[in-house]
Amino acid sequence: MFEAESVRKVCSLIDEYAACRDITSLEEQLTYLCFLLKDSDLPYVVEWLCNWLEKLCLLDDNVMLLAFEKGLCKISSSCDCDECLLLLQNYLSTSKNVGCFIRILKPVSLCAAKVGLKYFGRTREVFLSCEKLVNRLSGNELFSALSASSDFFCNFITPNSITLLNSADRSFLQHHTLYMVSMLIYINSDDSKKLLLPFTRNLSVVCEGLYTLCLSSCKLLFTSPDLVLYGRTVASCVVPGWLQLLHYFLIDHTDELCKFWPLIFTHEYGIDLLCPFVCFLLDTSRRKLLLGISKNYCPDSTQQSLCNDRYIVLRRFAIDFIRNLFKKYRCSLHLTWWNPRRFSLLDALEAVAVEPVSAETLPNYITEAISCIEQLLSSSTHLARFHIYARFLEPTKDKVHHGWRGHVITLFKNHLHEVILMHTDDSKEQFGVSNSENSVDVCYSDEVGCIFRSIFQYPLPFNPQEDITDESGWLLSALNLAMYVFIRFKSCPSPPISHIVEFLTNTSDGKMSYFSEFMCSLKSCLKNRIAQCQAHISTLHATLCNADNAIETNRLTSELNVQENIMLRLRLLEMTLRQTETVHLQSKPTDYA
């Protein structure tokens, strides 16, 4: 009883020294407190010290913080490690101050080291508390928490001591570390690079090999993506965790890379490892699984906002990763390289590119997905590009995004021009064509014929009732492509462009060419739609003259503005159609009226 009272008196004395900032006397009394302390005093003293740490963290008093932190470390080293660990864990799980959490984590690591891995169940809660903390943080606070968590892992678990863990505990630590690695995506890239190597080392300690773990993670992802392990969905740690690690291995490699990852792997094989994780991530139907949100969990507004922000960051990280990975290539990925798995990457990016938006301008992640697709196209040979265009424009699709279709047609026109330029001697030297897939002969391929047939058909077979106004974007792109071909044929004739013109205008069995059918159908539909729009505008003008109240006048005026804008769009399409007819007639006689 006397000793307990003495401990409380020393604590009161330390309170007084802290109030007057007498650091020297405070440190002396903390040392004396450690000498007096008995196990029975631990609950009171640990609570008292943790309260001081929390208060000083709020005051941002680093000098005093260091003194109390040292005192808590001395006490945790000299007392019953099991009880002290239990008490400190309680404060970790309830602490809402990041700085206080990090300070308490240091004495926790001392207790954990004394407990050892043989009794890992007693320290497991510490790792879960770290996960719980980082899950709600961002920016500098997230970096500090991740750094402290990595240090705790490194101090507690070593290559020699890991043998004391059973397979279940190792699996827990693997998923824990992958989850912490995934959090690096949400901090500054320079800061994340500082922590990548320590986390990679930590992960290599608890698994037989990172490559083996990558394969098993991928298998688990596609067999049980909604499986909840250790309080998290498999997808929430496996997908972003391996995206970050593969980014490190394939792009940000350091001199120590050979210690963790087989350097004999080709760049292409790295892409194959990456594809499944990226495709899973870009599938919006799996968003909740990626964010670790269970079916029955409903996050509050703050957590929901953080989840939304992280999902956007995660997708942008993956898209930027793919784009950078392919930048080293230029017209070098052959058609045979594009196997079904790699095509799935294009399909996933296309799905992002055509996501519906409510704003007038496209969100950054959509423009980045489009830019990424363009990079993949530029990295491919010309023949492979044409095969990809044919895939994007294939008429069997039951739904089309008109803006995307128009963009693909424009890209095809630009790349076709690039190939046709190769027919001149100077361009041959410039391009340095060394294989058949990059030669001008690709203009004679079946892929080019398939693309032109897919473009020049109207109405589209899968949606013949579509309003021509909505389709005007891709129709303008198609007409611009036709004008380019015919103008090029007239001004700079060459065998490849002659072949394309012949293909466009070829007739068989006395029938119209498919291009002529396209022009006739478009001309007829456009004529009817313009007449309909003119009639609607005339009716609105007449009704507007007789409107007898402001509300009706405003409604009619608004509707009139909409119809006049539609008419402008239709007139632009009509003018482009006439220009196309003109250059077509000048290049070769047509067989339509």
C-alpha positions in Angstrom: 0.0 0.0 0.0 2.9 2.3 0.9 4.6 1.6 -2.4 1.4 2.2 -4.3 1.0 5.5 -2.6 4.6 6.4 -3.4 4.0 5.6 -7.1 1.0 7.9 -7.2 3.0 10.6 -5.3 5.8 10.4 -7.9 3.2 10.7 -10.7 1.8 13.8 -9.0 5.4 15.2 -8.7 6.0 14.5 -12.4 2.8 16.3 -13.2 4.2 19.4 -11.4 7.5 19.2 -13.2 5.6 18.8 -16.5 3.5 21.9 -15.7 6.7 24.1 -15.3 8.5 22.2 -18.1 11.4 21.1 -15.8 12.6 18.4 -18.2 15.6 17.3 -16.2 13.7 16.7 -13.0 10.9 15.1 -14.9 13.2 12.5 -16.5 14.8 11.8 -13.2 11.4 11.1 -11.6 10.3 8.9 -14.5 13.5 6.8 -13.9 12.7 6.6 -10.2 9.1 5.7 -11.0 10.3 2.8 -13.1 12.4 1.6 -10.1 9.4 1.8 -7.7 6.9 0.3 -10.0 5.3 -3.1 -9.2 3.1 -5.1 -11.5 0.0 -4.1 -9.5 0.7 -0.5 -10.3 0.8 -1.1 -14.1 -2.9 -0.3 -14.9 -2.7 3.1 -13.2 0.7 4.1 -14.5 0.1 3.0 -18.1 -3.2 4.9 -18.2 -1.5 8.0 -16.7 1.4 7.9 -19.2 -0.9 7.3 -22.2 -3.1 10.2 -21.1 0.0 12.4 -21.0 1.1 11.3 -24.5 -2.4 12.0 -25.9 -2.5 15.5 -24.3 1.1 16.3 -25.5 0.3 15.1 -29.0 -2.6 17.6 -29.2 -0.2 20.3 -27.9 2.5 19.2 -30.3 5.1 19.4 -27.6 7.9 17.2 -29.0 10.4 17.7 -26.1 7.9 16.6 -23.5 6.6 13.9 -25.7 10.0 12.4 -26.0 10.5 12.3 -22.3 7.2 10.6 -21.6 7.7 8.2 -24.5 11.1 7.1 -23.1 9.5 6.7 -19.7 6.8 4.4 -21.1 9.4 2.4 -23.0 11.5 1.9 -19.8 8.4 0.7 -17.9 7.3 -1.7 -20.7 10.8 -3.2 -20.7 11.0 -3.8 -17.0 7.4 -4.9 -16.0 5.2 -7.9 -16.8 5.3 -7.9 -20.6 2.0 -9.8 -21.0 0.0 -7.4 -18.8 1.7 -4.3 -20.2 1.0 -5.5 -23.8 -2.6 -6.1 -23.0 -3.0 -2.6 -21.5 -1.2 -0.9 -24.3 -3.2 -2.8 -26.9 -6.3 -1.4 -25.4 -5.1 2.1 -26.0 -4.0 1.3 -29.5 -7.4 0.1 -30.4 -9.2 3.2 -29.0 -6.7 5.9 -29.8 -8.0 8.4 -32.3 -4.8 10.5 -32.4 -2.3 9.3 -35.0 0.7 10.8 -33.2 -0.3 9.1 -29.9 -0.8 5.8 -31.7 2.7 5.9 -33.2 4.2 6.8 -29.8 2.5 4.0 -28.0 3.4 1.6 -30.8 7.1 1.8 -29.8 6.7 0.5 -26.2 4.3 -2.1 -27.6 7.0 -3.4 -29.9 9.3 -3.9 -26.8 6.6 -5.9 -25.0 5.9 -7.9 -28.2 9.5 -8.7 -28.5 9.6 -10.1 -25.0 6.4 -12.1 -25.5 7.9 -13.5 -28.8 6.4 -15.2 -31.8 5.7 -18.4 -30.0 2.7 -16.7 -28.5 1.7 -14.7 -31.6 -2.0 -14.7 -30.7 -1.2 -12.2 -27.9 0.2 -9.7 -30.4 -2.0 -10.3 -33.4 -4.4 -7.5 -32.3 -1.6 -5.0 -32.7 -1.5 -5.6 -36.5 -5.3 -5.3 -36.7 -5.2 -2.0 -34.9 -2.6 -0.7 -37.4 -4.9 -1.7 -40.2 -7.9 -0.1 -38.6 -5.9 3.1 -38.2 -4.5 3.4 -41.7 -8.0 2.6 -43.2 -9.3 6.0 -42.1 -6.2 8.2 -42.8 -4.8 10.0 -45.8 -1.9 12.2 -46.7 1.0 12.7 -44.3 -0.8 11.0 -41.4 -1.2 7.9 -43.5 2.5 8.0 -44.4 3.5 8.3 -40.7 1.2 5.4 -39.6 2.5 3.2 -42.4 6.1 4.0 -41.6 5.5 3.2 -37.9 3.7 -0.1 -38.8 6.6 -1.2 -41.0 9.1 -0.5 -38.2 7.0 -2.4 -35.7 6.9 -5.4 -38.1 10.6 -5.3 -38.8 11.5 -5.0 -35.1 9.2 -7.8 -34.1 9.5 -10.4 -36.9 12.9 -11.5 -38.3 13.9 -14.3 -40.7 15.2 -16.3 -37.8 12.1 -16.0 -35.6 9.5 -16.6 -38.3 10.1 -20.3 -38.0 8.1 -20.2 -34.8 4.9 -19.3 -36.6 2.4 -21.8 -37.9 1.0 -21.6 -41.5 -2.2 -19.8 -40.4 -0.3 -17.0 -38.7 2.0 -16.7 -41.7 -1.0 -16.4 -44.0 -2.4 -13.6 -41.7 0.9 -11.7 -41.9 1.1 -12.1 -45.6 -2.4 -10.6 -46.1 -1.7 -7.9 -43.5 1.5 -6.8 -45.3 -0.2 -6.8 -48.7 -2.9 -4.6 -47.2 -0.4 -2.2 -45.8 1.4 -2.2 -49.2 -1.9 -1.4 -50.9 -2.2 1.8 -48.8 1.0 3.1 -50.3 -1.0 3.9 -53.4 -2.9 6.6 -51.6 0.2 8.7 -50.5 2.7 10.9 -52.3 4.6 8.8 -54.8 8.0 9.9 -53.4 6.9 9.0 -49.9 5.6 5.6 -51.0 9.0 4.8 -52.6 10.7 5.2 -49.2 8.4 2.6 -47.7 8.2 0.1 -50.6 11.6 -1.6 -49.9 10.9 -2.1 -46.1 7.5 -3.5 -46.8 8.8 -5.7 -49.6 11.5 -7.0 -47.2 8.8 -7.7 -44.5 6.6 -9.6 -47.0 9.6 -11.7 -48.2 10.2 -12.7 -44.6 6.7 -14.3 -44.1 6.4 -16.1 -47.5 8.4 -18.7 -49.3 8.9 -16.4 -52.3 7.1 -13.3 -53.7 6.6 -14.9 -57.1 4.9 -17.9 -55.6 2.8 -15.6 -53.4 1.8 -13.6 -56.5 0.5 -16.8 -58.3 -1.4 -18.0 -55.2 -2.9 -14.5 -54.7 -4.1 -14.4 -58.3 -5.6 -17.9 -58.0 -7.4 -17.0 -54.8 -8.6 -13.8 -56.3 -10.5 -15.5 -59.1 -11.7 -18.5 -57.1 -12.9 -16.6 -54.0 -12.8 -12.8 -54.5 -15.6 -12.2 -52.0 -14.0 -14.4 -49.3 -13.4 -12.6 -46.1 -10.0 -13.4 -44.5 -9.0 -11.7 -41.2 -11.7 -9.1 -41.5 -11.0 -8.1 -45.1 -12.2 -9.3 -48.5 -9.4 -11.0 -50.4 -9.7 -8.5 -53.3 -9.2 -5.5 -51.0 -5.6 -6.4 -50.2 -4.6 -8.7 -53.1 -5.5 -6.4 -56.0 -4.1 -3.0 -54.9 -1.2 -4.7 -53.0 0.0 -6.6 -56.0 -0.5 -3.6 -58.3 1.8 -1.6 -56.1 4.4 -4.4 -55.8 4.4 -5.2 -59.6 4.8 -1.5 -60.2 7.9 -1.6 -58.0 9.2 -4.7 -59.7 8.5 -3.7 -63.3 9.1 0.1 -63.2 10.6 1.4 -60.0 13.1 -1.3 -59.5 16.1 -0.7 -57.3 19.5 -2.4 -56.9 17.9 -4.7 -54.3 15.3 -6.0 -56.6 17.2 -9.3 -57.4 16.7 -10.3 -53.7 13.0 -10.5 -54.1 12.0 -11.0 -57.7 13.3 -13.2 -60.5 15.2 -11.0 -63.0 15.0 -13.6 -65.7 11.3 -12.8 -66.3 10.6 -11.0 -69.6 8.8 -7.7 -69.7 5.9 -9.5 -71.5 5.6 -12.0 -68.7 5.3 -9.1 -66.2 2.4 -7.7 -68.2 0.7 -11.1 -68.1 1.1 -11.2 -64.3 -0.4 -7.7 -64.1 -3.4 -8.1 -66.5 -5.6 -10.2 -64.1 -5.3 -7.6 -61.3 -5.9 -4.6 -63.6 -8.9 -6.3 -65.3 -10.4 -7.1 -61.9 -9.9 -3.6 -60.7 -11.4 -1.9 -63.7 -14.6 -4.0 -63.4 -17.0 -1.6 -61.6 -19.2 -4.4 -60.5 -16.4 -5.5 -58.1 -15.9 -2.0 -56.5 -17.1 -3.0 -53.0 -15.0 -6.1 -53.0 -11.9 -3.9 -53.8 -12.7 -1.5 -51.0 -13.3 -4.3 -48.5 -17.0 -3.3 -48.0 -19.0 -6.3 -47.1 -22.6 -6.8 -48.2 -24.1 -5.9 -44.8 -21.7 -3.0 -44.0 -23.0 0.5 -44.6 -20.1 3.1 -44.2 -20.9 6.6 -42.8 -20.6 9.6 -45.1 -17.0 10.4 -44.2 -15.9 6.8 -44.8 -17.9 6.6 -48.0 -16.3 9.7 -49.3 -12.8 8.3 -48.5 -13.8 5.0 -50.2 -14.9 6.9 -53.3 -11.7 8.9 -53.4 -9.6 5.8 -53.0 -11.4 4.0 -55.7 -10.7 6.8 -58.2 -7.0 7.0 -57.1 -6.7 3.2 -57.4 -8.1 3.1 -60.9 -6.0 6.0 -62.1 -2.9 4.3 -60.6 -3.6 1.1 -62.5 -4.2 3.0 -65.8 -1.1 5.1 -65.4 0.9 2.0 -64.6 -0.2 0.2 -67.8 0.5 3.3 -69.9 4.1 3.7 -68.5 4.7 0.0 -68.9 4.0 0.1 -72.6 5.9 3.4 -73.3 9.1 1.5 -74.0 7.5 -0.1 -77.0 7.0 1.5 -80.4 5.3 -0.5 -83.2 6.8 -3.7 -81.8 4.0 -5.8 -80.3 3.0 -8.3 -83.0 -0.5 -9.5 -83.7 0.4 -12.9 -82.2 1.4 -11.1 -79.0 -2.1 -10.1 -78.4 -3.5 -13.3 -76.9 -7.0 -13.4 -75.3 -5.6 -12.5 -71.8 -3.9 -9.3 -73.2 -7.0 -8.4 -75.2 -9.0 -8.6 -71.9 -6.9 -5.6 -70.8 -8.1 -3.6 -73.8 -11.7 -4.7 -73.1 -11.4 -3.6 -69.5 -10.0 -0.2 -70.5 -12.7 0.2 -73.2 -15.4 -0.4 -70.5 -13.9 2.5 -68.5 -13.7 4.7 -71.6 -17.4 4.4 -72.3 -18.7 4.7 -68.7 -21.7 7.1 -68.5 -21.0 10.6 -67.2 -23.3 13.4 -66.2 -20.9 16.3 -66.6 -20.1 18.2 -69.8 -16.4 17.3 -69.6 -15.0 13.8 -69.2 -13.6 12.9 -65.8 -9.8 12.5 -65.6 -9.9 8.8 -65.2 -11.9 8.4 -68.5 -9.5 10.5 -70.5 -6.6 8.6 -68.9 -8.2 5.3 -69.9 -8.5 6.6 -73.5 -4.9 7.8 -73.4 -3.8 4.4 -72.2 -5.6 2.6 -75.0 -3.9 4.9 -77.5 -0.5 4.0 -75.9 -1.3 0.3 -76.3 -2.1 0.9 -79.9 1.0 2.9 -80.5 3.1 0.1 -79.0 1.6 -2.4 -81.4 2.6 -3.1 -85.0 0.4 -1.6 -87.7 -1.2 -5.0 -88.4 -1.9 -5.5 -84.7 -3.4 -2.0 -84.5 -5.8 -2.7 -87.4 -6.8 -6.0 -85.7 -7.6 -4.0 -82.5 -9.6 -1.4 -84.4 -11.6 -4.2 -86.1 -12.3 -5.6 -82.6 -13.5 -2.2 -81.3 -15.7 -1.6 -84.3 -17.1 -5.1 -84.9 -20.8 -5.0 -85.8 -21.7 -7.9 -83.5 -21.7 -5.7 -80.5 -25.2 -5.2 -79.1 -24.5 -1.7 -77.8 -22.4 1.1 -79.1 -21.0 4.3 -77.5 -21.2 6.8 -80.3 -18.5 9.1 -78.9 -16.1 6.2 -78.5 -16.9 4.8 -81.9 -16.2 8.2 -83.5 -12.9 8.4 -81.6 -11.8 5.0 -82.7 -12.6 5.9 -86.4 -10.5 9.0 -86.1 -7.6 7.0 -84.6 -7.9 4.5 -87.4 -7.8 7.3 -90.0 -4.6 8.8 -88.4 -2.9 5.4 -88.3 -3.9 4.6 -91.8 -2.4 7.9 -93.0 0.8 6.9 -91.1 1.0 3.6 -93.0 0.2 5.1 -96.4 3.0 7.7 -95.9 5.4 4.7 -95.6 5.0 4.2 -99.4 7.3 7.1 -100.1 11.1 6.4 -100.1 11.9 9.0 -97.5 9.3 7.7 -95.1 10.6 4.1 -95.5 14.0 5.3 -94.3 12.4 7.2 -91.5 10.2 4.4 -90.2 13.0 1.8 -90.6 10.4 -1.0 -91.4 12.0 -4.3 -90.5 9.1 -6.7 -90.4 6.0 -7.4 -92.5 3.5 -6.2 -89.8 4.9 -2.7 -90.0 5.1 -2.5 -93.8 2.8 -0.8 -96.2 1.5 -4.2 -97.2 -0.8 -4.2 -94.2 -3.2 -2.0 -96.2 -4.0 -5.1 -98.2 -4.9 -7.1 -95.1 -8.3 -8.6 -94.2 -8.3 -6.5 -91.1 -8.4 -3.2 -93.1 -11.3 -4.5 -95.2 -13.1 -5.6 -92.1 -12.7 -2.2 -90.5 -14.1 -0.3 -93.5 -17.1 -2.7 -93.7 -17.7 -2.1 -90.0 -17.5 1.6 -90.3 -19.5 2.2 -93.5 -22.8 0.7 -92.5 -26.0 2.6 -91.7 -28.1 2.1 -89.8 -26.1 0.0 -87.4 -27.5 -3.5 -87.3 -27.8 -3.8 -83.6 -29.8 -0.5 -83.1 -31.5 0.6 -86.4 -33.9 2.9 -84.6 -31.2 5.2 -83.1 -31.7 8.9 -83.6 -29.3 10.2 -86.3 -28.6 13.2 -84.1 -27.1 11.0 -81.4 -25.0 9.2 -84.0 -23.8 12.4 -85.7 -20.4 12.2 -83.9 -19.3 8.9 -85.3 -21.0 9.6 -88.7 -18.9 12.8 -89.1 -15.8 10.8 -88.3 -16.7 8.2 -90.9 -17.4 10.8 -93.5 -14.0 12.5 -92.7 -12.3 9.1 -93.2 -14.0 8.7 -96.6 -13.0 12.2 -97.7 -9.4 11.5 -96.6 -9.3 8.4 -98.7 -10.8 10.0 -101.8 -8.8 13.2 -101.6 -5.6 11.2 -101.0 -6.4 9.0 -104.0 -6.9 12.1 -106.2 -3.9 14.2 -105.1 -1.3 11.5 -104.2 -2.3 8.2 -105.8 -0.4 5.1 -104.7 -1.0 1.3 -104.8 -2.3 1.0 -101.2 -4.7 4.0 -101.4 -5.9 2.7 -104.8 -6.6 -0.7 -103.3 -8.7 0.9 -100.5 -10.7 3.0 -103.0 -11.3 0.0 -105.1 -12.4 -1.9 -102.0 -14.8 0.8 -101.0 -16.4 1.3 -104.4 -16.3 -2.3 -105.7 -19.6 -3.7 -107.0 -20.6 -7.3 -107.5 -23.6 -8.9 -109.2 -24.8 -5.5 -110.3 -25.4 -4.4 -106.7 -24.3 -1.1 -105.2 -21.0 -1.0 -103.3 -21.4 -1.1 -99.5 -20.1 2.4 -99.3 -22.7 3.6 -101.8 -25.4 1.9 -99.7 -24.0 3.7 -96.6 -24.2 7.0 -98.4 -27.7 6.4 -99.7 -29.1 5.3 -96.4 -27.5 8.2 -94.6 -28.7 10.7 -97.1 -32.3 9.5 -96.9 -32.4 9.3 -93.1 -30.7 12.7 -92.8 -33.2 14.3 -95.2 -36.2 12.9 -93.2 -34.7 14.0 -89.9 -34.0 17.6 -91.1 -37.6 17.9 -92.4 -38.9 16.6 -89.1 -36.7 19.1 -87.1 -37.8 22.0 -89.4 -41.4 21.2 -88.9 -40.9 21.0 -85.1 -39.1 24.4 -85.1 -41.9 26.0 -87.2 -44.5 24.7 -84.8 -42.6 26.0 -81.8 -42.3 29.5 -83.4 -46.1 29.5 -84.0 -46.9 28.3 -80.5 -44.5 30.8 -79.0 -46.3 33.7 -80.6 -49.5 32.7 -78.9 -48.0 31.9 -75.5 -49.9 33.8 -72.8 -47.7 33.4 -69.7 -44.1 33.7 -68.8 -43.7 30.0 -67.7 -45.0 28.7 -71.0 -42.9 31.2 -72.9 -39.7 30.1 -71.1 -40.5 26.4 -71.7 -41.1 26.9 -75.4 -38.0 29.1 -75.7 -35.9 26.4 -74.1 -37.3 23.7 -76.3 -36.7 25.9 -79.4 -33.1 26.4 -78.4 -32.7 22.7 -78.2 -34.2 22.1 -81.6 -32.1 24.8 -83.2 -28.9 23.3 -81.8 -30.0 19.9 -83.2 -30.6 21.5 -86.6 -27.1 23.0 -86.5 -25.7 19.5 -85.9 -27.8 18.1 -88.7 -26.8 20.8 -91.1 -23.1 20.2 -90.3 -23.6 16.5 -91.0 -25.5 17.4 -94.3 -22.6 19.7 -95.4 -20.0 17.0 -94.7 -22.1 14.5 -96.6 -22.2 16.7 -99.6 -18.5 17.3 -99.5 -17.9 13.5 -99.3 -20.2 13.0 -102.3 -18.2 15.6 -104.3 -14.8 14.1 -103.6 -16.2 10.6 -104.2 -17.6 11.7 -107.6 -14.3 13.3 -108.5 -12.3 10.2 -107.7 -14.6 7.6 -109.3 -18.1 7.5 -110.6 -20.7 6.4 -108.2 -23.8 4.3 -108.8 -26.2 6.0 -106.5 -28.5 9.0 -107.0 
